[in-house]
Amino acid sequence: MITDSHMFSQKLFTTIFLLFVINVFSCKSKLVLSEQKIYKNEQVTGTVFHHTFHSYVLNNERDIFVWIPNEYHLYDKEYPLLIIHDGQNVFHPGESMSGSEWNLDESATEMINNKEIEPIIMVGVSNTKDRSLEYNPFLSGKSYGVALTKELLPELRKQYNISNQGIGSMGASMGGLISLYLGWELNSVFSMASCLSPAFIYNDFDYVSFLEKTDVPKNLKLSIVNGTEDLDATLQIGVEKFIDQLTERFFPKNNLLFWIAKEQSHNEVAWAQQSKRILKWMYKK
């Protein structure tokens, strides 16, 4: 015999289940990557599209800026991809504390026109209030890597002609640290990593010592540069320790670009200059 209390329990269970299903559906209803919109800014050279990236992995949103080469709409082909962290500062000053930018749009345009590098697509991934967590492999860095590889990259491929070969990562300071993580530990996706003024060892963490216990990636092009002034002087300890480790572990010399940028500081002006040399090395035509 079915009692009233039993029927009530069934109805309650059904109601709770339906609410759960509705909640899950509504949570997933937001697009991971919004449709492209032309980004209008007087300081931008070339064509830049703006997107909003909603990450379910990180449970947050951020701005994405996609720069395409001038020839993009003329040819039906795929292009190498470069992902740059702190992406709000790479094509225009954005939220840069120095008021300067990386000028990557101007640099890439000039070098492509001069046939110094092959045409590429560049994606500036803006940071969030959780930057110090997301750019640290010991904290939320691994989740950030999952968000890039499992959420952002698949969605970018739906809207842009991106090659599976030659995906690179570039960043400065903590952005340089997470770039190394992506190239070293997620090498099946990122075959190139550029680390400018990188925080390999800083305060209470030491990523270099951790890497000693890992295998050297088989196919990684790695570029590292550090200045000699202000914070860069402090970060040099980690840079030297890592370069020594690469030497001891016979990292291929032809896959490594490393130099000390004398009298240069920890800022966008220096990184704008340094990134030119890196682009020529990474995407040499």
N, C-alpha and C positions, 0 to 999 in steps of 0.2 A: 504494500500500500504506500502510495506517495503522499507524504504529509505536506502541509503548507510550508513548514520550515525547510523541507527538502527543496521544494519548488523555488522558494526564496533564495536559497543558496545557489541553485543553478542559475537563476536570473542574475544574481550578484556576480557570479563567476563570469557569465557571458558578457556582462557590462564591463567588468574590469578588463577582460581580454580584448574587447572591441576598443576600449580606450587606449590600451597598450598598442594595438595595431595602428590606430589613428595617430598616436604620438610618434611611433617609429616612422610612419609614412611622412608625417609633417616635418620631422627632423631631417629626412633625406630629400625633401622637396626643393631645398635651396641648391642652386647650381654650384658645382665645385669651382668652375671658371666661367665668369660672365662672358657674354658676347663681346667681340672687339669693338672698341670705339676709338676714333682718331683722337689722339692726345694733342691738344693745341697749346703750345708754349713757345714763346719767341726765342727761347734759348736752345730749342731742340733743332738739330740739323737732320734732315731726312724725315722719314715716316716712322712715327711711334704710335703704337696702339696701347690703350689702357684697358685693364681688366681688373675685376675683383676676384681674388682667390679665396674661396671658403674651404678651409681644411677641417674635415671631420676628425682627422687624426689628432690635430693640435687644438681643435675646438676654438679656432679664431679666424679672422679675416685680415687680408692685407692687399695693398695695391701691387699690381704687376704691370711692368712697362716693357713692351715688346718692340724692338727696333728691327726693321727689315731693310735689306740693301735696296738700292735704287732699281736694280734689275729684276727684283722679285716677281713682278707681274708680267715680265717679258718672256720668262722661260718656265717650262713645266719640269722643274727639277727640285731635288731636296737639298737643304743647306745644313752645314755644321751648326751646332748650337752651343752658345756660351751663356751659362747662367751666372749672374753676378749678384752677390749678397749686398745688403744695404742698398738695394736697387733704387731707392728714391733719390740717390745722389749721383747716379752714373751718367744720366743724360741731361740733368739740370740740377741746380743746388739743392732742391727739395728741403730736407730738414737738416742739412749739413751744419754742424756747429761752426765751421770755418767760413761758411757762406760761399764755398767753392764747390766744384763738381769734378767728376772724373773726365769729362769731355770725351767719353768713348764713342759717341755718335760722330763727332768731328774727326776723331782719330781714325775710326774704321772707314768713314767715307773717303778720307784722303788716301789711305793706304790701298783701298780697293780700286779707286780711280787710277792710282799710280801702279796698279798691278803688283803691289808688294805682298798682299795677302789675298786669299780667295774670299769671295763673298760669304758672309756668315749672318746668322740671326742671333741677336743678343737679347737676353731677357733679364731685366732688373727686377729682382724679388725684394720688395721692401721688407724692412724689419718691423718688429712689433715691440710692445712694452716688455716682452719676454725675450728680447734679443740675447741677453747674457746667458739665458738658459738654453735657448734653441741653438746657439752657436757653440755650445760646449758639449763635446761627445760624451762626457761623463754625466750630464744632466739630461736635457731634452733634445740633445743633438741627434740621437738615433731616431727619435720620433720625427724630427725635422727632415731627416734623410728619407724616411718612409713617406712623409707628406710630399716631398719633391718627386720621388721615383714612382710612387703608386697613385698619387692624385694629380699633381700638377703636370708632369710630363705627358701622361696619356691624354689629358685634356688639351694641352698645347698642340699635340700631334693631330688632333681633330680639326684644328683651326689653321695650322701652319704646316708648310712642307719642310719637315725636319728629318734630317738623316739620322740613321741609327749609329753611324760612325762619327767619331770626333765630337762627342759631347764633353764640354769642359765646364769647370767651376772656377770662379775667381772671387776673391774677397780680401779685405784688409783687416788687420788687427784680429779680433775674434772671428771676423769673416774669413781671414786667412786660415785660422784654425779649423773651421768647419769645412773649408775647401779641401784641406789635407785629408780630413776624415772621409769626405765623399770620394776622393780619388783613391785613397788607400783601402778603405774598408768596403766601399761600394764600387769597386773598380769594374765590375761587370756592366755598369751603366756609365760611369764617369771615367773616361780614359785620359783626361787631362785635368790638372789642378794647378792653380796659380795662387800663390800665397804672398801677399805684400804686407810688410811690417807684421808678420804673424805672431800671435800669442801662443806659441807652442808650449812654453813654460811661463806661468804667471801666477803670482800669489800662491794659492793652495793647490794648484793642479800642475801635473807634468805629463803631457801627452806623449812626449818623446820616449820616456821610460816605458810607457805602456806599449808603444809600437815595437819595442825590442822583442816582445813576446809574440809578435804576429809575423806572418809570412810577407815577404816583399811582393807587391803586385807584379805580375808578369808584363803587363802592358800599360805603363803609366808614364806620361810625359809630365814632368814636375818642374815648375818654375818658382823660385824663391828669391825675394829681394827684401833687404832691410836697410833703413837709414842709420845714421849715426847720432842723431840729435834727439833730445827729450826722451819720450817713452821708448823710442826705438833702441836707445842705448841699453835700456833695461831688458828689452826683449831679445837682445843679441845673444844672451847666454843660451836661450832655448834654440835659437837658430843655429849657433855653432855646434851645439850638442847633437842636433838632428843631422847636420851636414856631416859630422864625424861618423855618425851611425850609418849614413848612406854609403860613405866611403868604405867603412869596415865591412859592410854587407854587399859590397861590389854592385851597387846600384849603377845601371848602365850610364856612362858619362854622356852619351848622345841623347839621353832622355832627361837630362837635368840642365836647367838654366839657373845659375846662381850668381849673384853679385851683391856687393855692399854699395849702397848709394851714399857716398860721402857727402856730409853736410846737408842731407835731406832729412825732413822731419816726418812726424806721424800725422799726416794730413792729406786732404784730397788733392792739393796742388802737386805734391810729390807723387801720389799714386797715379795721377793723370799722366805724368811724364813717364813713370816706370811702366805703365800698362802698354804704352806704345811698343816698347821693346819686346814685351811679352807677346803681344798680338802678332808681331812679325815672326816670332819664333814658333808660336803655336799653329798659326794658320798660313805659313809661308807658301806662296803660290809657286 
